[in-house]
Amino acid sequence: MNPALLLALMTVLFLVLGYSGVPVAFSLLAGVIVGTLFTPVSLASIVQKVFDGVDSEALLAVPFFLLVGELMTSANVVIRIANLSQALVGHIRGGLGQVVAVFSMFFSGMSGSTSADVAVLSRTMAVPMTNEGYSRAFIAALIAAASTIACLVPPSIMAVVYGAIGNVSIAGLFLGGVVPGLMIGFGLMIYCYFFGPVGFRRPRARWSQLADATKAAALPLMIPVILLGGILTGWFTPTEAGVVAVAWILFVVIPLLNPGHIRELPYDFCRAGLIYSLPLITIAAASAFGWMVAYLRGPIVVSGWITGIAGNDPHLIMWLLVLVFTIVGDFIEPIPAVIIFMPVVTALTQSADINPVHMGVVLIATLAFGLITPPYGLALLMATKFVGGRFSQGLRASLPIYVIFLVTIAFTIYAPSVILWLPKHVLPESVGCFKSPSGAGYICP
């Protein structure tokens, strides 16, 4: 069979099965099995590729970050962070909307998981916002948008997967994602101030109240310090940082703040393992699917189309990839999208001489945007389910928020010096810098 027709058949089969309710991993594997029927590739080779997809030490960071989020949520420690957020911004117009944005910026630095963010924000903020008269559609849209910050700021699970699959510095992606992540957070705060519901106007928290809230949240807030500090100083890898963060929660945070939760820890571990199994099997299936696509020369065809339009213009290439990933993200989850299209991204990154960390941050921001766009919109779908509204209403409420993401993506594309400033000054090697032969400083290409 013609490779182009076989690629089309695999893609159509995956989409049809996916929208029929078949889990993403099995939909991908169905397409791969069909590919083996019309090629010399054996099923044994596919099984090996499935295993190779998850045989990565870097991916071990994912279950520990998920466990951090699960422990923080289950032990109900996050309420202290919510109280601190309210003390900081609760008095501003659209108070609880502001709290959601700030709360998400804090919690995203602990879990790295969009799903965990949606669950925590919905559990903590949905009822108070409903009681203050916020519409369920607005609540769902705001929570879904705020949860995407977890894709960008460290310890982003998306950055871990992208770095592991694309052989890109995970620490560099962590640092590069800080600016766009903060842009989305502050953009949501500005949106809530000018265009969101007013909510109840609260008095500004006194300094003593702010100090008390900060003291109460001090132990949980040490988690981002442990994660970032350890990684950036080189004391431990992202995986080891996740282990240290889990140990901090188990031996310090929970015993001091909620000792009665210790008996529930086995359940937390089991739940985190079940949650991890979902992306793990998807990564395995997507790796096999991506390998089959590469075998059929799909990346060469797609990269050829893009370079035929954009030449070697890095900005235009990134915009075309943003368009591709926005469309792809509308239909499949971010992690399989990254794995399947990574050969295309790698080829275009090299041909246009784009810094791999810069390209990674642009595409991660784009996939974060895809979490709130139709028809898939996983984060928005989860938020509307937790809040109790309709997906269509949440979608309409999300439309103005799209502007924030588009501005952030555009800034990320056209301001690489800003995006890469933090990685260059903290971990120069992560963005391709090397020590000067004279021994003084670094030389960055």
N, C-alpha and C positions, 0 to 999 in steps of 0.2 A: 504494500500500500504506500502511496505517496506520503512522505513525512509530514507535509503540511496538512493533509487530510486526516492523518492519524492524530496529530496534535489537536486539530479541531474536534475530532471525535472524543478524545480524552477530556478535553475541556468541557464540552457539552454534557458528557456523561457525569462529570463531577458536579456541574451546576444543577443538572436535573435531579440527581440523587440528593444533593445538599438541600435544595428547596423542597424536596419531598419529605424531609425530616430525617434523612440518614445522617448520622454524625459525620463531621467534616473529615476525620481521619479515615473512616471507611469509604467515604465518597472519593477521596484521593486515591486510596489503594485500589478501588474499582477501576479507576482510570489507568493506573499503572498496570494492572493485570491485563486489561484490554491491550495496552501497548505491547506487552510481552507476547501476545498471541500473534501479532503481525510483524514481529522482529525476531532476530536470532537470540535475543536476550533470554536467559533462562530465569525461571522463578527462583532458583537458588541464589542467583545474583541479586535479585530484588530483595530477598530476605537479608542478604549481607548489607545492602544499602540502607535498609530499614534500621538495622543495628548500628551501622556507622553514623547515622543521623543523630543518635543520642549518646554515642561513645565519645563524649567531650568533657574534659574536666571542668571547663568554664561553666557548663550548664549545671554543675552541682550547686552553683550559687542560687539558682532559682528556688529549689525547695526550702532553703534556709530563709530567703527573703519572704516567701509565702508563709512560712512558719512564724516569722516575726509579726506579720500582719494579723495572722490568726490568733496568736497569743495576746496581742494588744487588744484586739476586738473582743475576744471571748472573755478576757479578764476584766473588761469594761474599764480599762485604764485610759482609753481615749477620751473619756468624758472630761478629764483634766485638761486635755489639749483644747477641747471645745470651749471650756470655761476661760482658758487663756485667750483664745481667739475672740471671744465675746468681750472680754475686758479690753482688748486692744482696739477693736473696730465696731463693737456692738452699738456705739452711740452714733455712728455715721448713718446718713440717709440710706434706707434699704438695709437696716442693721443685720438681720439674719442672713440676707444674701451676701453681705460682706463677710460674715462669719464663715459661711460655706467656703468661700474662696480662700480665706486665710487658713482655715482648718485643713483644707485639702493640701495647701502648700506645706504645712507642717507634716501631715500624715503621709504624704507622698514620699517624703524623705525617710520614711521608716519601712514601708511595705514594698514599694516599687510595682505594685499591682493595681491596675485599673479596676478590676473586679472587686478587690478588697476595699478600695476607696469608695466605690458605689455603694457597697453594702454598709460600710461604716457611716458614710454621710447620710444615707437613707434612714438607717436605724436611729441616728443621733439627732438629725435636723428636720426630718420630714414632718413629724407631728408638731413641734413648736412652730414651724413655718405655716402649717395648715391652720393652726389655732390663731395665728396673726392675720389670716386672710389671704395669704399667698395662694394662687391657683396651683392645682396639682401639676398642670402642664409646665408652668414656670419653674416649680420646684424640681421636676424631673429633668428639664432642660439644663438648669443651672448645675445640678448635681452631676449629670453626665459630662458636661463640659469641664467642670472642675476636676473630675476624676482623671481626665486625660493627662493632667499634669504629671501623674505617676509614670507616664511613658517617657518623660523627658528628664526629670530631675533624678539624681542618684538616690537610691539604688535601683534604677529602672530595669525591670526584667526584660523589656524590649531591647534595651541597649546591650544587655548580657547576651541575648540570643543573636542580635545583629553582629556583635563583635565576635562571638564564637563561630558563627557560620561564615562570616565574611573576612575573618582573620584581621579584624580591626581592633585597635586598642580599646578595651572596655572602659578603662579609666579615662581615656580621652573622650569617649562618648558621654560618660558621666559628666565630665566638666563642661563639655561643649553644649550639653542640654540644659544647663542651668539658666542661661539667658532667655532662650525661648520659653522655658517652663515658667519663669517669673513673668515674662511678657503676657502669657495667657492668664496667669493668676491676677496680675494687676489690671489686665484688660477686662476681666470679669468684674472686678471691683468697680472700675469706671462705668461699665455697662449698668451694673446694679444701682449706682449712684444717680445716673442721669435718666435711665430708661426703665428701671425695675420698679416694682411696687415700693411704696414708702415704708410700710411696716410700722411697728411701734417705735417711736422715738425714745430712746433710753438716755438717761443722763450719762455723761462721760465718767468712766470709772476713776475713782480716786487713786492716787499713787499707792496708797496702802493696799487697796483691792488688787491693783495690778501686780504689786509685789507678792501678795499672797497667792494669786493665780499662777505667777511664774514659779514660785517655790513649789507649789503643788504639782506642777508639770515638769519640774526639773529632771527627775529621773527618766521619764519617757523621752524627753528631749535630748538626752545624752545619746540616744540610739543613732541619729544622723551624725553626731560628732564622732562616735565610734566608727561608723561605716566609712565616712569620708576621711576622717583623720588617719585611720589605719591604712586605707588604700593609698592616699596621697603621700603619706610619709614612707610608703614602701614596707611597712611593718607586716602587712599581710595582703594576700590577693583578695579579689571580690568574694570568692568562695569562703575563704577564711574569715573575712569580715562578717559574712552572714552567720558563721558559727559563733563568733565572738558576740554579735548582737543577740543571738538566741540565748547564749549563756548569761548575758547581762539581764535579760528579762527573767530567765528562770531562777537565777540566784540572787537578784537584787530587786528588780521592779515588783514582781508578783509577791515575793515574801514580805516586802515592806508595805506595799500599797493594797494588796488584796490576797492575804495569806489563805483565806478560805477557798480560793480557786485552785490551790495545788492539787486537790483530789480530782479536778477536771482535766489535768494535763494530758493523761493518756488519750482522752477524747480529742483534744486539740491536735495532738500529733497525728492521730488517725485521719482527722479531717484535712489537715494540711497535706498528708500523703495522697488522699483522694483528689484534692484540688490539683496537686502537682501532676497526677496521672493524666489529666485532661490535656495540658499543653505538651506533655512528654510524648504521648501517642500521636498527637498531631504533628509534632516536630519529626518524629520517625517517619510517618507517612509522607509528609511534605518533602522530606529529604529524598525519598525514593521517587516521588513524582518529579521533583526538580532534576534528579539525575536522568530520568527518562526524557524529560524535556531537553536537557543538554545533549543527550545521545542523539536525539532527532534534530539537533542543530537549531533548536528554537531560539536560544540566546543570540546566536549569530544573525538570524533573520531579524529579530526585534531590534537589536543594537544597530543593524544595518539600516533599518527604517528610520531610526531616530537620528543617526549621524547623517543620513541622506537629507533630512530636513534641517538639522541644526549645525551640520558640519562639526567643527571642534569648538564651538561657542559654549563655554561651560554654563553660562546662565540659561541659555535656551535649552541645553541638554537637561539641566535640572528641572526647568519648568515642564518639559515634556515628560520627564519621569514623575514629577508631581501629578501631572494629569493621569498618567498610567496607574500610579499607585492610588490615586483618589478613586478611580473607576474600579480597580481591583479590590480596594478596601471596602467598597460598597457591597461586595459579594462574598468575600472570604475574610477570615480573621487575619490580623496583622502578622502573626508569627508564621503561618504557612505562606503568606504573601512574600515575606522577606526571604524565606528559604527557597521558594520556587524561582524568584526573580533575581536572586543574588548573582548568578553568573552574568546576567545582563548588566546589572549595576556595576559589577567589577570591571567588565570590559569597557563600559562608558566612562567610568572613573579614570581608568588608565589612559584612554584615548584622548580625553579632554584635559588631562593633567590636573584633576581636581583632588584636593586633599581628602583622603578616605573618611576622616573624622567629620569633615564639613559635609560631605555627601550623606554620611550616616545620620547626622543630626537633621538634615533637611528631610530625609525620607521617614525618619521616626516621627517628626512633627506632622508629616503628611498622613501617616498611618493613624496617628492620634486623632487627627481631624476626621478620618474615616469611621471612627468609633461613634460619631454622632450624626452621620449622614445616612440617608436612605439608600437602598431598602433594608440593609442589614443593621447598621448602627448598633453594635452590641452593647455599648455603654448606655446609650439612650434606651434601648429595649429593656435592659436590666433596671434602669432607674424608674421607668414608667411602671414596671411590674412591682417594684418595691413600694413606690409611692401610691400606687393604686389608680393611675390614670390611664388614658388611651395613648398608644404610640403615635397615632396621627396628630393628636393635640400637642404632645411633647415635641413632635417634629416641627410643627408650625412655630412653637415657642422658641425653638433652637435656631431658626433662620437668621435672626439678627446677630446671634452669637457667631455665626460663620465668619463675619467680618473680622472678628478678633483673630481667628485662626489664619485667615488669608493674609492679613497684615503681618502676622508672626512668621508665616512661611516665606513671604516676600522679603522681609527683613533678614531672615536666616540665609536666603540665597544671595542677596546683594551685599551683605555685611560679614563676609567670612573673617575679617580681621577682628570683629567684635566677638563672634562666636568662638574663634580659636584663641582669643587673648588669654583666657584662663588656662586652657591646656598648655599653651606655650610657656606661660610663666610659672606654672606649678609642676607640670610633668612634660618637659619639652620633647622627650623621646616619643611620647604618645602621638605626636602629630608630625613625626618625621624629622625633628631637629636632631643634630648631632654635635658632639663637643668640638669646639674649635681646636685645630691643630696646635694653636699657641697655648692652649690650656685655659684660656680665659673665656668663660661663657659658652653659648651655643650658637650654631649657625642653622637657621631655619630656611628651608627652600620656599 
